[in-house]
């Protein structure tokens, strides 16, 4: 029996987002122009998917996105998300969530935090496979020299997200 994956669209200030849910839990959030990535990642994680366009995303996720794009930092809706990955990937994604809004960390710094400073490439790969962009803030990871590197949504969106969070942080202070 196929697993139904519901995909809905969300208009954000930096482009439409695709939100994919299975059994009422968000499994993927990415920019609509990365739908090929959505299909590739989720078809690897779940077998026998039936794709349904126009489904609903969890209300907690929608509320969080609305607040985020309106400049409000809210508690992450992690109970409404199903992060499927290896134990190592999950440890990287947990570390991403721990990076405070408005701040950034290098791939090497993230590897250090995980207690494995030689795992920079593995950390970068797990970061790239993050299925829930923005909420799990892979955009907060930058190059060791402070440059913006590697973001599936594009560097201009990464810059926008970092600038947006820096402004939210200044407003909250």
Phi and psi restraints in degrees (value plus and minus 20) as a CYANA .aco file:
   2 UNK   PHI     -90.7   -50.7
   2 UNK   PSI     132.0   172.0
   3 UNK   PHI    -112.8   -72.8
   3 UNK   PSI     106.6   146.6
   4 UNK   PHI    -102.9   -62.9
   4 UNK   PSI     106.7   146.7
   5 UNK   PHI    -136.3   -96.3
   5 UNK   PSI      96.7   136.7
   6 UNK   PHI    -113.6   -73.6
   6 UNK   PSI     109.8   149.8
   7 UNK   PHI    -137.6   -97.6
   7 UNK   PSI     105.0   145.0
   8 UNK   PHI    -142.5  -102.5
   8 UNK   PSI     143.1   183.1
   9 UNK   PHI    -131.0   -91.0
   9 UNK   PSI     123.5   163.5
  10 UNK   PHI    -151.3  -111.3
  10 UNK   PSI     106.9   146.9
  11 UNK   PHI    -103.7   -63.7
  11 UNK   PSI     101.5   141.5
  12 UNK   PHI    -138.0   -98.0
  12 UNK   PSI     146.6   186.6
  13 UNK   PHI     -84.5   -44.5
  13 UNK   PSI     -33.7     6.3
  14 UNK   PHI    -139.8   -99.8
  14 UNK   PSI       2.4    42.4
  15 UNK   PHI     101.7   141.7
  15 UNK   PSI     141.3   181.3
  16 UNK   PHI     -88.3   -48.3
  16 UNK   PSI     119.8   159.8
  17 UNK   PHI    -125.9   -85.9
  17 UNK   PSI     127.5   167.5
  18 UNK   PHI    -124.6   -84.6
  18 UNK   PSI     106.5   146.5
  19 UNK   PHI    -137.1   -97.1
  19 UNK   PSI     100.3   140.3
  20 UNK   PHI    -132.8   -92.8
  20 UNK   PSI     113.1   153.1
  21 UNK   PHI    -150.5  -110.5
  21 UNK   PSI     125.7   165.7
  22 UNK   PHI    -147.8  -107.8
  22 UNK   PSI     108.5   148.5
  23 UNK   PHI      32.1    72.1
  23 UNK   PSI      20.2    60.2
  24 UNK   PHI      57.6    97.6
  24 UNK   PSI     -13.1    26.9
  25 UNK   PHI    -137.3   -97.3
  25 UNK   PSI     116.4   156.4
  26 UNK   PHI     -89.0   -49.0
  26 UNK   PSI     109.4   149.4
  27 UNK   PHI    -135.6   -95.6
  27 UNK   PSI     -34.3     5.7
  28 UNK   PHI    -177.1  -137.1
  28 UNK   PSI     117.6   157.6
  29 UNK   PHI    -160.9  -120.9
  29 UNK   PSI     102.1   142.1
  30 UNK   PHI    -177.2  -137.2
  30 UNK   PSI     153.8   193.8
  31 UNK   PHI     -95.3   -55.3
  31 UNK   PSI     123.1   163.1
  32 UNK   PHI     -76.4   -36.4
  32 UNK   PSI     -53.5   -13.5
  33 UNK   PHI     -92.8   -52.8
  33 UNK   PSI     -19.7    20.3
  34 UNK   PHI    -130.2   -90.2
  34 UNK   PSI       6.5    46.5
  35 UNK   PHI     -81.1   -41.1
  35 UNK   PSI     -47.7    -7.7
  36 UNK   PHI     -82.6   -42.6
  36 UNK   PSI     -58.1   -18.1
  37 UNK   PHI     -85.1   -45.1
  37 UNK   PSI     -62.9   -22.9
  38 UNK   PHI     -74.7   -34.7
  38 UNK   PSI     -70.8   -30.8
  39 UNK   PHI     -85.1   -45.1
  39 UNK   PSI     -63.2   -23.2
  40 UNK   PHI     -81.9   -41.9
  40 UNK   PSI     -71.7   -31.7
  41 UNK   PHI     -83.9   -43.9
  41 UNK   PSI     -66.6   -26.6
  42 UNK   PHI     -93.7   -53.7
  42 UNK   PSI     -51.6   -11.6
  43 UNK   PHI     -88.5   -48.5
  43 UNK   PSI     -44.8    -4.8
  44 UNK   PHI     -96.5   -56.5
  44 UNK   PSI     -56.0   -16.0
  45 UNK   PHI    -101.2   -61.2
  45 UNK   PSI     -56.8   -16.8
  46 UNK   PHI    -144.4  -104.4
  46 UNK   PSI     117.3   157.3
  47 UNK   PHI    -117.7   -77.7
  47 UNK   PSI     127.9   167.9
  48 UNK   PHI      41.9    81.9
  48 UNK   PSI      34.5    74.5
  49 UNK   PHI    -104.2   -64.2
  49 UNK   PSI     122.1   162.1
  50 UNK   PHI    -133.0   -93.0
  50 UNK   PSI      91.3   131.3
  51 UNK   PHI    -103.0   -63.0
  51 UNK   PSI     107.0   147.0
  52 UNK   PHI    -142.8  -102.8
  52 UNK   PSI      95.4   135.4
  53 UNK   PHI    -102.8   -62.8
  53 UNK   PSI     117.4   157.4
  54 UNK   PHI      74.5   114.5
  54 UNK   PSI      -6.7    33.3
  55 UNK   PHI     -93.0   -53.0
  55 UNK   PSI    -195.8  -155.8
  56 UNK   PHI    -126.1   -86.1
  56 UNK   PSI     129.0   169.0
  57 UNK   PHI    -120.6   -80.6
  57 UNK   PSI     138.8   178.8
  58 UNK   PHI     -76.8   -36.8
  58 UNK   PSI     118.6   158.6
  59 UNK   PHI     -77.9   -37.9
  59 UNK   PSI     -58.1   -18.1
  60 UNK   PHI     -82.3   -42.3
  60 UNK   PSI     -56.3   -16.3
  61 UNK   PHI     -88.5   -48.5
  61 UNK   PSI     -64.2   -24.2
  62 UNK   PHI     -82.2   -42.2
  62 UNK   PSI     -63.3   -23.3
  63 UNK   PHI     -82.0   -42.0
  63 UNK   PSI     -63.2   -23.2
  64 UNK   PHI     -83.8   -43.8
  64 UNK   PSI     -66.2   -26.2
  65 UNK   PHI     -80.8   -40.8
  65 UNK   PSI     -64.8   -24.8
  66 UNK   PHI     -76.9   -36.9
  66 UNK   PSI     -67.7   -27.7
  67 UNK   PHI     -84.3   -44.3
  67 UNK   PSI     -64.6   -24.6
  68 UNK   PHI     -77.0   -37.0
  68 UNK   PSI     -70.6   -30.6
  69 UNK   PHI     -93.1   -53.1
  69 UNK   PSI     -36.8     3.2
  70 UNK   PHI    -110.5   -70.5
  70 UNK   PSI     -18.0    22.0
  71 UNK   PHI      73.4   113.4
  71 UNK   PSI      -3.1    36.9
  72 UNK   PHI    -130.2   -90.2
  72 UNK   PSI     109.4   149.4
  73 UNK   PHI    -109.1   -69.1
  73 UNK   PSI     101.7   141.7
  74 UNK   PHI    -140.9  -100.9
  74 UNK   PSI     149.7   189.7
  75 UNK   PHI     -82.9   -42.9
  75 UNK   PSI     115.2   155.2
  76 UNK   PHI     -84.0   -44.0
  76 UNK   PSI     119.4   159.4
  77 UNK   PHI    -105.2   -65.2
  77 UNK   PSI      31.3    71.3
  78 UNK   PHI     -83.7   -43.7
  78 UNK   PSI     -46.7    -6.7
  79 UNK   PHI     -87.3   -47.3
  79 UNK   PSI     -38.8     1.2
  80 UNK   PHI    -117.4   -77.4
  80 UNK   PSI      -9.5    30.5
  81 UNK   PHI    -143.2  -103.2
  81 UNK   PSI     119.4   159.4
  82 UNK   PHI    -133.9   -93.9
  82 UNK   PSI      81.9   121.9
  83 UNK   PHI    -111.5   -71.5
  83 UNK   PSI      85.3   125.3
  84 UNK   PHI    -118.8   -78.8
  84 UNK   PSI     102.6   142.6
  85 UNK   PHI    -195.8  -155.8
  85 UNK   PSI    -199.8  -159.8
  86 UNK   PHI     -91.9   -51.9
  86 UNK   PSI     146.5   186.5
  87 UNK   PHI     -79.4   -39.4
  87 UNK   PSI     -60.5   -20.5
  88 UNK   PHI     -84.3   -44.3
  88 UNK   PSI     -66.0   -26.0
  89 UNK   PHI     -78.2   -38.2
  89 UNK   PSI     -64.5   -24.5
  90 UNK   PHI     -82.5   -42.5
  90 UNK   PSI     -55.4   -15.4
  91 UNK   PHI     -87.2   -47.2
  91 UNK   PSI     -57.5   -17.5
  92 UNK   PHI     -86.5   -46.5
  92 UNK   PSI     -65.8   -25.8
  93 UNK   PHI     -83.6   -43.6
  93 UNK   PSI     -57.3   -17.3
  94 UNK   PHI     -83.5   -43.5
  94 UNK   PSI     -59.3   -19.3
  95 UNK   PHI     -86.6   -46.6
  95 UNK   PSI     -54.7   -14.7
  96 UNK   PHI     -82.8   -42.8
  96 UNK   PSI     -63.9   -23.9
  97 UNK   PHI     -81.9   -41.9
  97 UNK   PSI     -48.2    -8.2
  98 UNK   PHI     -98.8   -58.8
  98 UNK   PSI     -32.4     7.6
  99 UNK   PHI     -93.2   -53.2
  99 UNK   PSI     100.1   140.1
 100 UNK   PHI     -82.4   -42.4
 100 UNK   PSI     124.5   164.5
 101 UNK   PHI     -75.7   -35.7
 101 UNK   PSI     116.4   156.4
 102 UNK   PHI      67.7   107.7
 102 UNK   PSI     -19.4    20.6
 103 UNK   PHI    -142.2  -102.2
 103 UNK   PSI     145.9   185.9
 104 UNK   PHI    -158.1  -118.1
 104 UNK   PSI     147.0   187.0
 105 UNK   PHI    -167.5  -127.5
 105 UNK   PSI     126.8   166.8
 106 UNK   PHI     -99.8   -59.8
 106 UNK   PSI     142.4   182.4
 107 UNK   PHI     -79.3   -39.3
 107 UNK   PSI     -61.8   -21.8
 108 UNK   PHI     -83.8   -43.8
 108 UNK   PSI     -61.5   -21.5
 109 UNK   PHI     -82.5   -42.5
 109 UNK   PSI     -58.2   -18.2
 110 UNK   PHI     -87.0   -47.0
 110 UNK   PSI     -62.5   -22.5
 111 UNK   PHI     -80.8   -40.8
 111 UNK   PSI     -62.2   -22.2
 112 UNK   PHI     -79.5   -39.5
 112 UNK   PSI     -65.9   -25.9
 113 UNK   PHI     -79.6   -39.6
 113 UNK   PSI     -51.9   -11.9
 114 UNK   PHI    -102.4   -62.4
 114 UNK   PSI     -19.7    20.3
 115 UNK   PHI      57.9    97.9
 115 UNK   PSI      -1.0    39.0
 116 UNK   PHI    -160.6  -120.6
 116 UNK   PSI      54.6    94.6
 117 UNK   PHI     -80.7   -40.7
 117 UNK   PSI     -39.2     0.8
 118 UNK   PHI    -105.6   -65.6
 118 UNK   PSI     -22.8    17.2
 119 UNK   PHI    -112.8   -72.8
 119 UNK   PSI       8.3    48.3
 120 UNK   PHI     -77.5   -37.5
 120 UNK   PSI     -66.2   -26.2
 121 UNK   PHI     -85.8   -45.8
 121 UNK   PSI     -60.5   -20.5
 122 UNK   PHI     -84.9   -44.9
 122 UNK   PSI     -58.6   -18.6
 123 UNK   PHI     -83.9   -43.9
 123 UNK   PSI     -64.1   -24.1
 124 UNK   PHI     -81.6   -41.6
 124 UNK   PSI     -60.6   -20.6
 125 UNK   PHI     -86.5   -46.5
 125 UNK   PSI     -64.5   -24.5
 126 UNK   PHI     -83.2   -43.2
 126 UNK   PSI     -58.9   -18.9
 127 UNK   PHI     -80.5   -40.5
 127 UNK   PSI     -63.8   -23.8
 128 UNK   PHI     -86.8   -46.8
 128 UNK   PSI     -46.1    -6.1
 129 UNK   PHI    -113.1   -73.1
 129 UNK   PSI     -13.3    26.7
 130 UNK   PHI     -74.8   -34.8
 130 UNK   PSI      97.7   137.7
 131 UNK   PHI    -103.5   -63.5
 131 UNK   PSI     -28.2    11.8
 132 UNK   PHI    -146.5  -106.5
 132 UNK   PSI      53.2    93.2
 133 UNK   PHI     -77.6   -37.6
 133 UNK   PSI     136.8   176.8
 134 UNK   PHI      52.1    92.1
 134 UNK   PSI     -77.7   -37.7
 135 UNK   PHI     -85.2   -45.2
 135 UNK   PSI     -69.7   -29.7
 136 UNK   PHI    -114.4   -74.4
 136 UNK   PSI      81.8   121.8
 137 UNK   PHI     -97.7   -57.7
 137 UNK   PSI      50.7    90.7
 138 UNK   PHI     -84.2   -44.2
 138 UNK   PSI     -39.3     0.7
 139 UNK   PHI     -88.7   -48.7
 139 UNK   PSI     -33.9     6.1
 140 UNK   PHI    -102.3   -62.3
 140 UNK   PSI     -21.7    18.3
 141 UNK   PHI    -118.4   -78.4
 141 UNK   PSI     108.3   148.3
 142 UNK   PHI    -147.9  -107.9
 142 UNK   PSI     154.2   194.2
 143 UNK   PHI     -89.6   -49.6
 143 UNK   PSI     138.7   178.7
 144 UNK   PHI     -80.2   -40.2
 144 UNK   PSI     -47.1    -7.1
 145 UNK   PHI    -109.8   -69.8
 145 UNK   PSI     -10.5    29.5
 146 UNK   PHI      67.7   107.7
 146 UNK   PSI     -18.0    22.0
 147 UNK   PHI    -104.2   -64.2
 147 UNK   PSI     135.5   175.5
 148 UNK   PHI     -99.7   -59.7
 148 UNK   PSI     104.8   144.8
 149 UNK   PHI    -155.8  -115.8
 149 UNK   PSI     135.4   175.4
 150 UNK   PHI      22.8    62.8
 150 UNK   PSI      72.5   112.5
 151 UNK   PHI    -164.5  -124.5
 151 UNK   PSI     103.4   143.4
 152 UNK   PHI     -79.7   -39.7
 152 UNK   PSI     -47.9    -7.9
 153 UNK   PHI    -101.0   -61.0
 153 UNK   PSI     -25.6    14.4
 154 UNK   PHI      79.8   119.8
 154 UNK   PSI     128.5   168.5
 155 UNK   PHI     -86.6   -46.6
 155 UNK   PSI     -50.4   -10.4
 156 UNK   PHI     -86.3   -46.3
 156 UNK   PSI     -57.8   -17.8
 157 UNK   PHI     -90.1   -50.1
 157 UNK   PSI     -59.3   -19.3
 158 UNK   PHI     -78.7   -38.7
 158 UNK   PSI     -66.4   -26.4
 159 UNK   PHI     -80.3   -40.3
 159 UNK   PSI     -64.7   -24.7
 160 UNK   PHI     -79.2   -39.2
 160 UNK   PSI     -67.5   -27.5
 161 UNK   PHI     -81.0   -41.0
 161 UNK   PSI     -64.3   -24.3
 162 UNK   PHI     -85.4   -45.4
 162 UNK   PSI     -62.4   -22.4
 163 UNK   PHI     -84.4   -44.4
 163 UNK   PSI     -62.3   -22.3
 164 UNK   PHI     -80.2   -40.2
 164 UNK   PSI     -64.7   -24.7
 165 UNK   PHI     -89.6   -49.6
 165 UNK   PSI     -55.3   -15.3
 166 UNK   PHI     -84.1   -44.1
 166 UNK   PSI     -60.9   -20.9
 167 UNK   PHI     -85.5   -45.5
 167 UNK   PSI     -60.1   -20.1
 168 UNK   PHI     -83.1   -43.1
 168 UNK   PSI     -59.9   -19.9
 169 UNK   PHI     -84.7   -44.7
 169 UNK   PSI     -62.8   -22.8
 170 UNK   PHI     -84.3   -44.3
 170 UNK   PSI     -60.0   -20.0
 171 UNK   PHI     -86.1   -46.1
 171 UNK   PSI     -57.4   -17.4
 172 UNK   PHI     -93.9   -53.9
 172 UNK   PSI     -43.0    -3.0
